[in-house]
Amino acid sequence: MKRLFVFAAIALSVAFVVSSCKKDKRALDTNVSAVGTLSAPLNASSLSLQPGGPGVTFKWSAATANDGGLIMYEVAFDKANGDFNKPVYRVLSDGSGVQAQATIPQDTLNKIASLAGIASSSAGTLKWTVIASKATNLQISKVSNTLQVSRPAGFAVPPTSLYITGTATEAGGGDISKAIPFKQISAGVFELYTSLAPGSYEFTDKANSSGTKYYIDDKGIVQQGSGSTTVSGAKATYRLRLNFNVATSNVVGIQSLGLFMSAYNTEIGQLNYIGNSTWENPKIPVTFYQFSWGRDERYKFALHTSNGIEYLGSSNVNNIAPAGQPASYFYLLPVTDAQWDNTYKFDPSIDTHNARVDVYFGASGPYTHTATAVN
């Protein structure tokens, strides 16, 4: 009897819980109103976009929901004649989508303008509105504002890799798979040390036929599309820098690369360019300088360009001996022309012997060098 009573009590409790759950069950209310007012930027405002410029804040009146629940917002952008059925871009509002405002970086607005068909160094109109949503219910505001934007020179979405190809390059023309890679030195900025011979060259973001093509026009501006730069005269060595953020190029002739020894305050040898972004001298006589306190072995490099001399050396202002140091000890960085600062130290075995010195400006890793004793 006692067991029957317990079972009956349990069954009654379960029935009560089930009954309570049925009573508490309610349908989700997804009703939400559309945003009624767009307050900032004001309609027909003008904005001159700047790379890295501060964010622009878009504001609107809050939508309402029947149950007072959470509402999500997105700012939708479209072309001047668009209807927002397929906006060119959507941005979630601040606070992960719950605030009635969105702070949008100018770099993002530049990208949006590009997607809307506004060319770099040009002005055009963007249209924007706000989409309010609750669960799967989306309400596009019936009001929209326009924003007149002026885009800077440069690419809103710069390539993440870059290659040079053409008859003037070390790879020659005809085989895009042999295009020579640039080193990306920062977002949208690429650099290459190479030689150019009579012929032409252009650029691509992929070493195959599907890559986006670029070229330098006669004003030195980087342009997208089919085009090329012509090289005439004798074969020579250059440093090419392309900045897609502002669509600029800088092509500098490399005249020589010298081994600068601090104690002598002069270059004690010159390296020869051998191709593939590499300089070498297989035999430079090196004698450490005798001071009263000992022999001095400090050195760095002097790069002679058509714009003047640049020095390359260590990240350490005062360096130690190379024995046992990591590969980063030999990395090459732009440094000052100070006689003693940012130098390396030769291995003691090089003193009164010849040194083989190689410098590598390849795209696959940090710029670096080696210096080893030879007979």
Buried (B, 14 or more C-beta within 10 A) or exposed (E): EEEEEEEEEEEEEEEEEEEEEEEEEEEEBBEBBBBBEBEEBEEEEEBEBEBEBEBBEBBBBBBBBEEEEEBBBBBBBBBBEBEBEEBBBEBBBBEEBEBBBBBBBBBBBBBBBBBBEBEBEEBBBBBBBBBBBBEEEBBBBEBBBBBBBBBBBBBBEBBEBBBBBBBBBBBEBEEBEBBBBBBBEEEBBBBBBBBBBEBBBBBBBBBEEEBEBBBBEEEEBBBBEEBBBEBEEEEBBBBBBBBBBBBBBEBBEBEBBBBBBBBEEEBBBBBEBEEEBBBBBEEBEBBBBEEEEEEBBBBBBBBBBEEEBBBBBBEBEEBEEBEEEEEEBBBBBEBEEEEEBBBBBBBEEBBEBBBBBBBBBBBEEBBBBEBBBEE
